[in-house]
């Protein structure tokens, strides 16, 4: 029985090649995943995800694996950088796909909620309106259960009833209901329009997460923070949301992988500076790649700032801890290189 399961078919070829190379190194070392965890300091479950292609290993784990297996870390980190760029491109494509799906679902839901009011309004203005208007008025001499439209009154319309009244027709007892019928018909059309607008507004609030409810909570004295707004219904493996993520490692809290996107990117010299954002966690962090020892990165959101530094020789990537944000635009990342050069997103 093979030791490793097949890598996911949807993996980018460069990511798949990198994961295969990691498996080869582990096989040559003769280490089990548990032993690899003990030797490198990274959790066993994390290594299972790295080697299974479900998550790209961080730079620190790659360097630790190189040390344990006696592999040149420079060559291994070069392959990691290529895989990391491919992983980021895949994340962007995934985000665009999910956004298109959410838009389609929203349009379908709005159409589903909006259709009944439109039908009611058209019925109110069509041939069935007089029947509803007449059924709402007490009709002397006409039998029928309460709330059920009688079958006899629909034969003469309101204008016909007026003409019959002038000619002394047999529908004289029903004529008192004809004049108010027009007003009730207009009232029915107006109410149908109001109901239609209310249904559409309710659907929009439902699909956008009920921001109005958040404002109501604020009015009642319960502060609406990113943590309270996103703490419920988190996906499996995600351990924080909003302010609960501030100062914590994105990977350890389950906010990376498929849940992160690159919101902003700039180049500072030969170093790439990015703002990484997880909508699920309601948090952002800064990252630099292609960097060198002595370079640092910091991320700021409001009055909160977190910092990450490269202190080891050979490292080319650094992350900051997370800061809570309501959207990616609220976060700003800056890099300071060992050469003194600086830049921000």
One Martini backbone bead per residue (centre of mass of N, CA, C, O) as a GRO file, in nm:
protein
  345
    1UNK     BB    1   0.095   0.037   0.025
    2UNK     BB    2   0.093   0.351  -0.013
    3UNK     BB    3   0.188   0.627   0.171
    4UNK     BB    4   0.061   0.816  -0.045
    5UNK     BB    5  -0.160   1.021  -0.163
    6UNK     BB    6  -0.308   1.166  -0.401
    7UNK     BB    7  -0.300   1.450  -0.548
    8UNK     BB    8  -0.471   1.702  -0.633
    9UNK     BB    9  -0.580   1.790  -0.950
   10UNK     BB   10  -0.608   2.119  -0.895
   11UNK     BB   11  -0.324   2.157  -0.880
   12UNK     BB   12  -0.060   2.320  -0.938
   13UNK     BB   13   0.220   2.213  -1.087
   14UNK     BB   14   0.422   2.357  -0.890
   15UNK     BB   15   0.289   2.255  -0.629
   16UNK     BB   16   0.308   1.954  -0.693
   17UNK     BB   17   0.617   1.940  -0.720
   18UNK     BB   18   0.679   2.036  -0.431
   19UNK     BB   19   0.525   1.815  -0.275
   20UNK     BB   20   0.685   1.581  -0.398
   21UNK     BB   21   0.964   1.670  -0.286
   22UNK     BB   22   0.889   1.646   0.012
   23UNK     BB   23   0.829   1.344   0.007
   24UNK     BB   24   1.111   1.251  -0.074
   25UNK     BB   25   1.260   1.359   0.173
   26UNK     BB   26   1.105   1.192   0.379
   27UNK     BB   27   1.169   0.915   0.263
   28UNK     BB   28   1.485   0.936   0.283
   29UNK     BB   29   1.485   0.980   0.601
   30UNK     BB   30   1.263   0.778   0.747
   31UNK     BB   31   1.040   0.952   0.850
   32UNK     BB   32   0.781   1.025   1.023
   33UNK     BB   33   0.541   1.249   1.085
   34UNK     BB   34   0.587   1.255   1.390
   35UNK     BB   35   0.896   1.292   1.379
   36UNK     BB   36   0.889   1.549   1.207
   37UNK     BB   37   0.745   1.717   1.418
   38UNK     BB   38   0.960   1.698   1.642
   39UNK     BB   39   1.208   1.812   1.469
   40UNK     BB   40   1.053   2.096   1.361
   41UNK     BB   41   0.783   2.207   1.538
   42UNK     BB   42   0.549   2.095   1.368
   43UNK     BB   43   0.260   1.981   1.328
   44UNK     BB   44   0.120   1.697   1.219
   45UNK     BB   45  -0.128   1.817   1.073
   46UNK     BB   46   0.037   2.012   0.902
   47UNK     BB   47   0.207   1.800   0.746
   48UNK     BB   48  -0.034   1.658   0.619
   49UNK     BB   49  -0.117   1.908   0.452
   50UNK     BB   50   0.146   1.960   0.301
   51UNK     BB   51   0.180   1.658   0.180
   52UNK     BB   52  -0.134   1.667   0.059
   53UNK     BB   53  -0.192   1.966  -0.079
   54UNK     BB   54  -0.382   2.159   0.119
   55UNK     BB   55  -0.107   2.314   0.201
   56UNK     BB   56   0.129   2.551   0.214
   57UNK     BB   57   0.428   2.565   0.320
   58UNK     BB   58   0.614   2.736   0.510
   59UNK     BB   59   0.925   2.858   0.527
   60UNK     BB   60   1.005   2.741   0.805
   61UNK     BB   61   0.935   2.442   0.737
   62UNK     BB   62   1.131   2.411   0.500
   63UNK     BB   63   1.392   2.470   0.654
   64UNK     BB   64   1.356   2.247   0.867
   65UNK     BB   65   1.358   2.011   0.664
   66UNK     BB   66   1.639   2.062   0.552
   67UNK     BB   67   1.790   2.016   0.820
   68UNK     BB   68   1.688   1.725   0.880
   69UNK     BB   69   1.776   1.609   0.572
   70UNK     BB   70   2.032   1.764   0.446
   71UNK     BB   71   1.935   2.009   0.277
   72UNK     BB   72   1.948   2.260   0.064
   73UNK     BB   73   1.777   2.553   0.133
   74UNK     BB   74   1.803   2.718  -0.127
   75UNK     BB   75   1.670   2.522  -0.329
   76UNK     BB   76   1.404   2.479  -0.171
   77UNK     BB   77   1.317   2.785  -0.158
   78UNK     BB   78   1.296   2.826  -0.459
   79UNK     BB   79   1.062   2.630  -0.500
   80UNK     BB   80   0.873   2.768  -0.297
   81UNK     BB   81   0.840   3.041  -0.443
   82UNK     BB   82   0.702   2.927  -0.690
   83UNK     BB   83   0.465   2.794  -0.537
   84UNK     BB   84   0.358   3.053  -0.398
   85UNK     BB   85   0.276   3.202  -0.655
   86UNK     BB   86   0.081   2.985  -0.756
   87UNK     BB   87  -0.104   2.989  -0.507
   88UNK     BB   88  -0.194   3.285  -0.535
   89UNK     BB   89  -0.326   3.255  -0.811
   90UNK     BB   90  -0.536   3.044  -0.721
   91UNK     BB   91  -0.676   3.222  -0.511
   92UNK     BB   92  -0.779   3.436  -0.708
   93UNK     BB   93  -0.950   3.246  -0.880
   94UNK     BB   94  -1.127   3.146  -0.648
   95UNK     BB   95  -1.245   3.422  -0.566
   96UNK     BB   96  -1.381   3.485  -0.837
   97UNK     BB   97  -1.566   3.241  -0.839
   98UNK     BB   98  -1.714   3.294  -0.567
   99UNK     BB   99  -1.823   3.570  -0.647
  100UNK     BB  100  -1.996   3.473  -0.886
  101UNK     BB  101  -2.174   3.285  -0.717
  102UNK     BB  102  -2.288   3.497  -0.521
  103UNK     BB  103  -2.421   3.673  -0.737
  104UNK     BB  104  -2.609   3.457  -0.853
  105UNK     BB  105  -2.757   3.395  -0.588
  106UNK     BB  106  -2.863   3.681  -0.538
  107UNK     BB  107  -3.027   3.708  -0.800
  108UNK     BB  108  -3.206   3.461  -0.754
  109UNK     BB  109  -3.326   3.550  -0.482
  110UNK     BB  110  -3.449   3.819  -0.577
  111UNK     BB  111  -3.631   3.689  -0.791
  112UNK     BB  112  -3.789   3.505  -0.595
  113UNK     BB  113  -3.896   3.735  -0.403
  114UNK     BB  114  -4.011   3.936  -0.637
  115UNK     BB  115  -4.239   3.778  -0.796
  116UNK     BB  116  -4.507   3.774  -0.626
  117UNK     BB  117  -4.565   4.084  -0.617
  118UNK     BB  118  -4.591   4.119  -0.925
  119UNK     BB  119  -4.838   3.932  -0.957
  120UNK     BB  120  -5.027   4.078  -0.761
  121UNK     BB  121  -5.029   4.350  -0.908
  122UNK     BB  122  -5.143   4.243  -1.179
  123UNK     BB  123  -5.401   4.121  -1.060
  124UNK     BB  124  -5.509   4.390  -0.940
  125UNK     BB  125  -5.518   4.518  -1.252
  126UNK     BB  126  -5.704   4.303  -1.346
  127UNK     BB  127  -5.983   4.094  -1.381
  128UNK     BB  128  -5.973   4.000  -1.061
  129UNK     BB  129  -6.020   4.256  -0.887
  130UNK     BB  130  -6.328   4.283  -0.864
  131UNK     BB  131  -6.366   4.021  -0.706
  132UNK     BB  132  -6.205   4.117  -0.454
  133UNK     BB  133  -6.369   4.371  -0.397
  134UNK     BB  134  -6.647   4.237  -0.359
  135UNK     BB  135  -6.558   4.033  -0.127
  136UNK     BB  136  -6.502   4.283   0.082
  137UNK     BB  137  -6.815   4.320   0.054
  138UNK     BB  138  -7.122   4.345   0.154
  139UNK     BB  139  -7.377   4.119   0.016
  140UNK     BB  140  -7.684   4.130  -0.037
  141UNK     BB  141  -7.828   3.813  -0.098
  142UNK     BB  142  -7.533   3.664  -0.064
  143UNK     BB  143  -7.394   3.362  -0.049
  144UNK     BB  144  -7.111   3.293   0.177
  145UNK     BB  145  -6.820   3.248   0.300
  146UNK     BB  146  -6.594   3.381   0.479
  147UNK     BB  147  -6.340   3.500   0.250
  148UNK     BB  148  -6.518   3.416  -0.004
  149UNK     BB  149  -6.575   3.439  -0.324
  150UNK     BB  150  -6.827   3.490  -0.502
  151UNK     BB  151  -6.992   3.379  -0.811
  152UNK     BB  152  -7.202   3.602  -0.901
  153UNK     BB  153  -7.079   3.905  -0.911
  154UNK     BB  154  -6.872   3.888  -1.162
  155UNK     BB  155  -7.064   3.942  -1.402
  156UNK     BB  156  -7.096   4.233  -1.305
  157UNK     BB  157  -6.964   4.521  -1.345
  158UNK     BB  158  -6.941   4.833  -1.241
  159UNK     BB  159  -7.054   4.970  -1.500
  160UNK     BB  160  -7.294   4.776  -1.532
  161UNK     BB  161  -7.427   4.844  -1.264
  162UNK     BB  162  -7.482   5.137  -1.328
  163UNK     BB  163  -7.663   5.084  -1.579
  164UNK     BB  164  -7.871   4.904  -1.434
  165UNK     BB  165  -7.963   5.114  -1.231
  166UNK     BB  166  -8.078   5.313  -1.451
  167UNK     BB  167  -8.265   5.060  -1.578
  168UNK     BB  168  -8.374   4.867  -1.349
  169UNK     BB  169  -8.228   4.623  -1.267
  170UNK     BB  170  -8.165   4.317  -1.085
  171UNK     BB  171  -7.887   4.456  -0.940
  172UNK     BB  172  -7.961   4.665  -0.717
  173UNK     BB  173  -7.844   4.549  -0.439
  174UNK     BB  174  -7.528   4.572  -0.551
  175UNK     BB  175  -7.466   4.885  -0.606
  176UNK     BB  176  -7.338   4.997  -0.337
  177UNK     BB  177  -7.048   4.845  -0.402
  178UNK     BB  178  -6.931   4.984  -0.659
  179UNK     BB  179  -6.803   5.258  -0.577
  180UNK     BB  180  -6.595   5.134  -0.359
  181UNK     BB  181  -6.443   4.935  -0.547
  182UNK     BB  182  -6.236   5.130  -0.675
  183UNK     BB  183  -6.095   5.209  -0.409
  184UNK     BB  184  -6.019   4.918  -0.329
  185UNK     BB  185  -5.851   4.859  -0.577
  186UNK     BB  186  -5.640   5.076  -0.528
  187UNK     BB  187  -5.562   4.975  -0.246
  188UNK     BB  188  -5.465   4.698  -0.338
  189UNK     BB  189  -5.239   4.800  -0.524
  190UNK     BB  190  -5.084   4.957  -0.309
  191UNK     BB  191  -5.034   4.721  -0.111
  192UNK     BB  192  -4.884   4.541  -0.312
  193UNK     BB  193  -4.646   4.736  -0.350
  194UNK     BB  194  -4.555   4.746  -0.053
  195UNK     BB  195  -4.501   4.443  -0.023
  196UNK     BB  196  -4.288   4.422  -0.245
  197UNK     BB  197  -4.082   4.614  -0.119
  198UNK     BB  198  -4.052   4.464   0.153
  199UNK     BB  199  -3.943   4.198   0.035
  200UNK     BB  200  -3.690   4.309  -0.104
  201UNK     BB  201  -3.561   4.436   0.147
  202UNK     BB  202  -3.545   4.171   0.309
  203UNK     BB  203  -3.363   4.022   0.107
  204UNK     BB  204  -3.122   4.215   0.117
  205UNK     BB  205  -3.067   4.191   0.422
  206UNK     BB  206  -3.021   3.886   0.419
  207UNK     BB  207  -2.777   3.883   0.203
  208UNK     BB  208  -2.599   4.120   0.368
  209UNK     BB  209  -2.627   4.036   0.696
  210UNK     BB  210  -2.782   4.247   0.860
  211UNK     BB  211  -2.690   4.555   0.933
  212UNK     BB  212  -2.929   4.661   1.095
  213UNK     BB  213  -2.884   4.479   1.342
  214UNK     BB  214  -2.618   4.610   1.427
  215UNK     BB  215  -2.743   4.891   1.486
  216UNK     BB  216  -2.934   4.794   1.703
  217UNK     BB  217  -2.720   4.695   1.899
  218UNK     BB  218  -2.594   4.969   1.942
  219UNK     BB  219  -2.850   5.105   2.062
  220UNK     BB  220  -2.849   4.881   2.311
  221UNK     BB  221  -2.520   4.872   2.396
  222UNK     BB  222  -2.393   4.666   2.181
  223UNK     BB  223  -2.101   4.625   2.056
  224UNK     BB  224  -1.987   4.619   1.712
  225UNK     BB  225  -1.760   4.390   1.640
  226UNK     BB  226  -1.578   4.178   1.452
  227UNK     BB  227  -1.617   3.945   1.655
  228UNK     BB  228  -1.936   3.954   1.683
  229UNK     BB  229  -1.992   3.939   1.365
  230UNK     BB  230  -1.795   3.646   1.315
  231UNK     BB  231  -1.808   3.411   1.545
  232UNK     BB  232  -2.022   3.274   1.387
  233UNK     BB  233  -1.994   3.011   1.171
  234UNK     BB  234  -1.726   2.877   1.151
  235UNK     BB  235  -1.509   2.704   1.008
  236UNK     BB  236  -1.326   2.446   1.005
  237UNK     BB  237  -1.024   2.545   1.188
  238UNK     BB  238  -1.132   2.811   1.287
  239UNK     BB  239  -1.022   3.017   1.586
  240UNK     BB  240  -1.105   3.310   1.470
  241UNK     BB  241  -1.240   3.658   1.501
  242UNK     BB  242  -1.138   3.950   1.457
  243UNK     BB  243  -1.020   4.057   1.757
  244UNK     BB  244  -0.931   3.756   1.819
  245UNK     BB  245  -0.677   3.781   1.597
  246UNK     BB  246  -0.510   3.977   1.732
  247UNK     BB  247  -0.167   3.881   1.741
  248UNK     BB  248  -0.198   3.632   1.550
  249UNK     BB  249  -0.148   3.349   1.374
  250UNK     BB  250  -0.279   3.258   1.076
  251UNK     BB  251  -0.214   2.953   1.064
  252UNK     BB  252  -0.290   2.870   1.359
  253UNK     BB  253  -0.601   2.991   1.308
  254UNK     BB  254  -0.697   2.915   1.001
  255UNK     BB  255  -0.662   3.184   0.783
  256UNK     BB  256  -0.542   3.036   0.557
  257UNK     BB  257  -0.517   2.934   0.245
  258UNK     BB  258  -0.843   2.942   0.121
  259UNK     BB  259  -0.895   3.223   0.315
  260UNK     BB  260  -0.685   3.386   0.132
  261UNK     BB  261  -0.577   3.711   0.013
  262UNK     BB  262  -0.441   3.949  -0.211
  263UNK     BB  263  -0.501   4.292  -0.181
  264UNK     BB  264  -0.194   4.405  -0.181
  265UNK     BB  265   0.077   4.533  -0.407
  266UNK     BB  266   0.433   4.591  -0.378
  267UNK     BB  267   0.755   4.733  -0.465
  268UNK     BB  268   1.072   4.704  -0.278
  269UNK     BB  269   1.274   4.676  -0.486
  270UNK     BB  270   1.313   4.320  -0.455
  271UNK     BB  271   1.057   4.345  -0.278
  272UNK     BB  272   0.753   4.199  -0.171
  273UNK     BB  273   0.449   4.366  -0.083
  274UNK     BB  274   0.172   4.260   0.139
  275UNK     BB  275  -0.181   4.222   0.174
  276UNK     BB  276  -0.342   4.001   0.384
  277UNK     BB  277  -0.681   3.851   0.348
  278UNK     BB  278  -0.955   3.746   0.574
  279UNK     BB  279  -1.289   3.730   0.570
  280UNK     BB  280  -1.360   3.509   0.774
  281UNK     BB  281  -1.170   3.646   1.010
  282UNK     BB  282  -1.140   3.959   0.994
  283UNK     BB  283  -0.831   3.979   0.869
  284UNK     BB  284  -0.488   4.108   0.863
  285UNK     BB  285  -0.159   4.099   0.690
  286UNK     BB  286   0.182   4.104   0.650
  287UNK     BB  287   0.415   4.064   0.357
  288UNK     BB  288   0.740   3.934   0.263
  289UNK     BB  289   0.930   3.883  -0.040
  290UNK     BB  290   1.252   3.867  -0.135
  291UNK     BB  291   1.420   3.895   0.113
  292UNK     BB  292   1.625   3.990   0.401
  293UNK     BB  293   1.828   4.033   0.637
  294UNK     BB  294   1.666   4.301   0.830
  295UNK     BB  295   1.395   4.288   0.733
  296UNK     BB  296   1.063   4.450   0.746
  297UNK     BB  297   0.716   4.425   0.868
  298UNK     BB  298   0.403   4.614   0.868
  299UNK     BB  299   0.072   4.648   1.020
  300UNK     BB  300  -0.222   4.868   0.981
  301UNK     BB  301  -0.524   4.930   1.198
  302UNK     BB  302  -0.554   5.214   1.295
  303UNK     BB  303  -0.402   5.165   1.619
  304UNK     BB  304  -0.293   4.895   1.499
  305UNK     BB  305   0.028   4.716   1.529
  306UNK     BB  306   0.229   4.489   1.334
  307UNK     BB  307   0.533   4.271   1.337
  308UNK     BB  308   0.798   4.161   1.106
  309UNK     BB  309   1.106   3.959   1.088
  310UNK     BB  310   1.437   3.908   0.959
  311UNK     BB  311   1.697   3.701   1.129
  312UNK     BB  312   1.774   3.484   0.925
  313UNK     BB  313   1.977   3.324   0.729
  314UNK     BB  314   1.799   3.280   0.411
  315UNK     BB  315   1.563   3.435   0.456
  316UNK     BB  316   1.264   3.572   0.245
  317UNK     BB  317   1.031   3.566   0.471
  318UNK     BB  318   0.752   3.762   0.620
  319UNK     BB  319   0.532   3.799   0.900
  320UNK     BB  320   0.253   3.912   1.053
  321UNK     BB  321   0.039   3.957   1.257
  322UNK     BB  322  -0.284   4.012   1.320
  323UNK     BB  323  -0.560   4.228   1.217
  324UNK     BB  324  -0.852   4.385   1.261
  325UNK     BB  325  -1.106   4.392   0.997
  326UNK     BB  326  -1.367   4.476   0.768
  327UNK     BB  327  -1.150   4.530   0.540
  328UNK     BB  328  -0.880   4.556   0.331
  329UNK     BB  329  -0.867   4.878   0.323
  330UNK     BB  330  -0.789   4.905   0.643
  331UNK     BB  331  -0.509   4.806   0.547
  332UNK     BB  332  -0.147   4.866   0.612
  333UNK     BB  333   0.164   4.818   0.449
  334UNK     BB  334   0.517   4.803   0.555
  335UNK     BB  335   0.861   4.843   0.448
  336UNK     BB  336   1.196   4.768   0.588
  337UNK     BB  337   1.509   4.779   0.486
  338UNK     BB  338   1.841   4.733   0.547
  339UNK     BB  339   1.912   4.978   0.345
  340UNK     BB  340   1.652   5.194   0.418
  341UNK     BB  341   1.428   5.117   0.253
  342UNK     BB  342   1.087   5.221   0.173
  343UNK     BB  343   0.734   5.098   0.187
  344UNK     BB  344   0.383   5.115   0.073
  345UNK     BB  345   0.037   5.039   0.003
   0.00000   0.00000   0.00000
